[in-house]
Each structure stands twice: as structure tokens, then as C-alpha cells.
Amino acid sequence: MKYLRLFFIGMGLIISFQTSCQDYHFSQFNASPLNLNPALAGSINGKSRIIANYRNQWSQILGRNSYQTYALSYDRRQNLKSEDYFGLGLSYYGDVSGSTRFSTIQLALSCSYARTLSKSNTSTHSLIGGLQFGLAQRKIDQSSLRWPIQNNIHYPSGFVTNPDFLYSDFNGGLVWVSRFGERKSFHAGFSAFYINRPNISFQINSIQSMSIKTSIHAGSVLPLSFRFSLLPSVLYLNQGVHSQLNIGSMLSVSNLSHSIISHFQGGVFCRVGQDLRGRIHPDAIISILSIQIKGLQLGFSYDITISKLNNNTFGAMELSVGYVFKKKNREVTPYEIPQFQNYEF
């Protein structure tokens, strides 16, 4: 166990100094829309929403130095005279890991515009575009670093000369939404993060550009009966030499009589990755449970590790809490607003 802990701490440091490092991610990706695609700002059946996310990974190995990620976002929509709308969102996320407290915090502003391309009595098709600008801080506690050439009082000169710095990033995305009746829909999106490739080097006068992160995501709502719907979805992420695929489905139960719960959802996803040699390997099985009580949604997920680390990790736990503020002036119809899986009201 001691050697595994040292291995993970070492790998965390190595990743910190690589230009092709992989960015943070959430297993409940549909419950973190502004981190998934800037075009999803304002994609709500309501006036505005607030969402909080928390993820804890590898606590069995790293203890209090486990990988922890948290996010908070608020977005709202402004309807136009037509059924188009503008969306605006503000998001904050933080990520900290390892005994060096290697951390990144970011504040980002997102805006989107949704355009209805066609509408009939049976279907509606819309295209949404979004942009996002973020300002981030990255830092490391170099007093906790340990190097083979280090003596009792000195650190290797010139290796970490910029332990705390700021950078900006520019992101964008598109989402296509098709609805076929009240409970049947399909959406697909593409997003790109760090388009400006900011410098993330811990050395002064050195350039290590952040790799562009791209995502392709899609999902559908398929009614099975009056109460049951199937919600399959897929997410593909790529950043530098790293890539992963999340695929699975949720089963949604709605129209619950004599219950304060308006929706109950449960599902299973599988995540696979690609190593540095291009080989595909299984990573985790993800179980997700979610309940909706009027405008409030609570989500819990647990990643069961199925890679070679399965006997030595505690997996990853994730929580999400969201609330959608309804409009007061009029009822929203299913044709006006794209509904996404974890926020289908």
C-alpha cells in the first residue's frame, strides 16, 4: 500500500508537468452542463437553475490527499419574441489532489443562443451555439515536493520557479436538439475547451501549452410506457494523448401518483480509456441514482473500478444537487425548450 501511495503521488506530479495532461471530469456529466458544453447555458424548462457537484476519487490510496473536484454553476434563459432564446451562465470549479495540494480553480462566463430551425405539429429542431471565457489559477505546494537529488535543506534549483499563476481559456460548443412529441427527443453536441492553448508551465520563461479538450456527446429520451422512459447517452472525451468513452443509460420513472417525488432515475454506465500506446482498456462501471422533488434534483453515483487497480482503490463517489426555478408568467410547452436527461421537468 505504501508503494502504491508513492506511485500515485509521483504520477500526479508527472501529470502536472506534462502538456498533454487530462482535465477534470464528472461521471454525472449530464448533471454538470456548463462543464460539458457552453451551449447548454440556459437549456432548462424554467427561468434559471443552480447546480452543485462534488467528486472524491482514490480516497483508499491517498487518504486525505485524494483527488477532489467540486463545481458550482448558475445559468438562466431569456426568451425572445420567437421561441428562440439567449442563455447566460456563471460557473466555478476547483480541483485539488495529492500531498502537494496541486490545485486548479476557475471562474467562467458562458453565453448561448438557441435558434429554432423548423417546427411542425409533430417535431421541433433547434441548433444552439455557445461560447465561454474562463480565468483560472493553478498552484502547487512545493514545500511538499521530494526529489532524489534533494538534500536536507535544498530543493533542485530551477525546477519549480512559478508555483502559483493565472491563465485564461476560451471555449465553445454546438448542440443539435430534435423533439418528437412530449416525451421523445434526441440531442447531440460538440465542444472544444482551451482553444487558445494557455501556458500552464510551473517554470518561468517556459511554455507548456494546455492541450485542447474536445467532447462529443449525445443522448435521447425514449418513452416505454406512461410511467417509464429510457434515457441512453454517450460521451467521448479527448485531450492530447488521452481519451475516454462513457456510454450507458438511465431508466426514468415519472408520473408518480401520491408521491412528492416527480421523477426517479437509475442507470449504469461503462467508462473505457485509451493508454499512451493507443490500447483500449476498461476503467470503471458507474452506477447512478437520481430523484426529482418538484424543482429539486439530487444525484449520487459511484465508480466501481474494473481496471488493474480494482483491488487497491475505493473507486470514486460523486454527488450532485440542482434546483430549477420555474417561470411564473406562463406554462412552458415541450416544444419550446430542449430537455436534457438529468434535468427533464
N, C-alpha and C positions, 0 to 999 in steps of 0.2 A: 504493500500500500504506500509506503514511504517513497519508493522509486516511481510509482505511478503519479504521486502528487508532484514530485520534482519534474517528471516528464511533462505534465500538463502546464506547470508554471513556465517551464522552458519553452514549450510550444507556443504559449501565449505571448511570450516575449519575441520569439522569432516572427510570429504573425504580425506583431505590432510594427516591425521594421520592414515588412515586405510591401511592395507596391500593389501586389495582387491579393491583398487580404480580403476576406469575405466580410461583408457588412452584417449588421444585426438582422434578425428575422423573428417573426412570430408564427407559431403553429396555427393559431386562430387568425389567419391572415385576413379573412373577411370581416373580422371584428376590429381591424385597425386600418380603415380605408385610406386615410391620408398618408400612411406609410406604405401602402400598396400602390396607389396611383393618385397623383394630384387631381386628375379629372373627376375623382369621386367626391370632391368637396361639394356639399350641397345635395348629394344623391340620397335624399331622405323623403319619406312620406310624412312631412311635418314642417315646422318652421326652422328648427335648429336642433342640434344634438351635441352631447358631450360624452366622451369615451375615455376610460382609463384602462391601461393594460399593464400587466406585470408578469415577468418570466424569470424563473430561477433554474439554472442548469448546472449539473455536475456537483451538487452540494455534498454527495457522498465522498467524493475525492478531495475537493478543495475546501470543504467546510465553510467557514465564514468568508472565504475568498472565492466563493463560487461565482459563476457568470450570472449577473443580474441585469435585466433590461426592463425599463419602465417607460411608459408613454402616456401623454395626456393631450387630447385634442378637442377643439370646439369648431364646428362649422355650421353655416346657415345658408339658406337659399333665398333669392329674391326673384319672384316670378315676374315675368314680363307680360305685356298685354296678350301675347300669344301663349302657347303652352311651353315656350322656351323659358330658360331661367339662367341667372348668374349664381354661382356658388362662391363662397368665401370661407376660408378655414385658417385656423391658427393651431399649430401643433408643437409639442415639446417632447423630446425623448432623451433618455440618458442610458448609458451602458457602462458598467464597471466590472472588472474581472481581475483575478489574480492577486497575489500578495503585494504587487507593485501598485495596485489600485489604478491600473490602466483604464482610463475613462474617456468617454465622449459624451458631450451634451450638445443638443441642437435645438434651436428655435426656428421655425419655418412658417412662412406665409404662403397659402395656396389660394388660387382662384381658378374658376372653371366657367365654361359656357356650354349649355346644352341646347342643341338645335334639333327640333322635330323635322325629320326629312319626309316622312309620309305617315298618313293616318287614315284608317278606314274603320268600318264598324267592327271588324274582327282583329285588327292588328295595328300596332304603332311601332315605328322605327325611328330611333334617335341616335345622334352622334354627339359625344361630349369630349371637349378638349380642355386640358388643364395645365397650368404652369405653377411652379413652386420655387421660391427662393429661400435658402436657409443660411443661417450663421451658426457655426459650431465651434466648440472649444475642445481640444484634445490635450490630455496631460498624463503624466506618469510620475510616480513617487520613486525617484532614482535612488533614494536612500535605502530602499529595499532590494536594489539590484545586487546580484552576486556574480562575479566573473572569475574564471580560473586564474587569471593573471593578477588578481587583486590581492594586495597585502592588507595588513590590519587597518591602515589609515587612508589609503589612497584608492581612487577609482580609476579605471582606464581613461586616460585623457582623450578628449575629443569625440567620444562615442555618443554620449547624450549631452548635447550642448543647448538643446531647445526643448526642455521638458514640459512646457506649457505654452500653447499657441492657439491662435484663432484661424479659421478658414471659412470661406463661403462656398456654397454649392448651388447649382442651378439644375432643376429637374422638370420633366414634362411627361405628359401621357395622353392617351386617347382611349375612349371606351365606346363600344357599339352596344346598343340596347334594343332588343326586339321583344315586344309583348304580344301575346296571342290570347286575349281574354283576360279574365280577372286573376287567375292563378297559374298561368303558363307564361314563362318568359325565358329569354336567353340573353346573356351578355358576354362580351369578350373585350379584353383590353390589353394595351401595351404601354409600358412606361420605361423611362430611362432616367437614372439618377447619376449625379456627379458628371453632368455633361461637360462642365468646364474643367474637369480633372484637377481638383485642388491639390496643392502641395501638402503632404502630411508627414514630412520628414521631421524627425527628432534632432536633426543636426542643422545648425545654422550654415547658410551658404551651400545647402544641399537640396536637391529636388527629387522627391519621390512622389509621383503623381498617383492620386487615387484612381483605381480602375473604374470605368463606367459600369454601373449595375443596371442590367435590363431585366424586365419581368414580362412574362406573357401569362395572362390569367383568363379563365373563362368559367362560366357556371350556368346553371339552368334551374328552373323551378318546374317540376313535372307533377301535376295532380294525379294521385292514385285513387282517391275517393273523396267524399265530402270532408273528412277529417284529416286524411293523410296526404302528404306531398313528399316527393323525393327531390333532394337538392344536391345533385352532383356538382363538383367543382374541381379545378386543376390549377396549379401554379407552377411555372417554371422560372427559376432564377439563374442568372449567370453574371459572374463578376470575375474578370481576369481568367485564371485557370480553374476557378471554382464554379460548380453548377449543382443545382438540386432540383428535384421534381417532387411536388406534393400532389397526390391525387386521392380522391375518396368521395364520400357522400354523407349527407345528413338526412335523417328522416324527421320530418316536421309533423307534429300533431297540433291541429288548431280547432277552432270552433268547439271549445270545451264548455259543456253546459255546467252551470252551477259551480264554477271554479274561478278564482281570482287570477289563475294562470291563463293567458290568452294563447300562448304558443309554448310547446315543449319540443326541443330538438336534441337528437343524439346521433352520433355518427363515428365513423372510423376512417382515418386517412393513413396512407403509407408515404414515407419520405425516403427517397433514394438519392444518392450523391455520386459524384464523379471525382476520382482522385487525380493526383498530379500526372499520372501516366495515362489518363483517359479511361480508366476502368470503372465500370458501374458497380456500385456496392449498396446494399440495403443499409439504411441508417436507423429508422425508427418507425414504430406503429403508434399512431396518435389517436387517442380516444377523446371525444369532445361531448360535453353535455351543456345545454343552454336552456334557460327558461325566460319567458317574457311575461311580465306582470304589467299590463297596460303599456306605458311608455318605457318601463324599466326592463333592461335585459342583463342577465347575469350569465357568464360563461366560465366554464372550467375545462381545462384539458391537461392530459398527462402523456408525455412522450415515453414510450417503452422502448429502450434501446435494444436493437437487434443486431448491431454491428459487433465487432470483436471486443468491444468494451462492455458488453452486456452484463458481465459478472462483476464489474468494478465500478459502475456508476449507479446513481439513483435516478437516472433519467432526467426529465425536465418537467416542471409544473408551471402552468400558466393560468392567470385569472384575467377576466375582462368584465368591466361594468360600463354600461351605456344607458343613456336616457335621451329619448326623443321628445321634444316639446311640440305638441300638436298646434296646428293653426286654429284660430278661433273664429275667423271670418266665414269659412265655408268648408264643406267636406271635400276631401281630396279623392279623386277617382283613380282607379288603377292605371288609366291610360296617360295620366299626366306626369307621373313620377316613376322613374325606374326603381324597382325594388331589388335590393341585394340580400343575399341569403340570410346573414345573421341579423339583418335589420328589416325584415319583411313585416310591416304593420298594416 
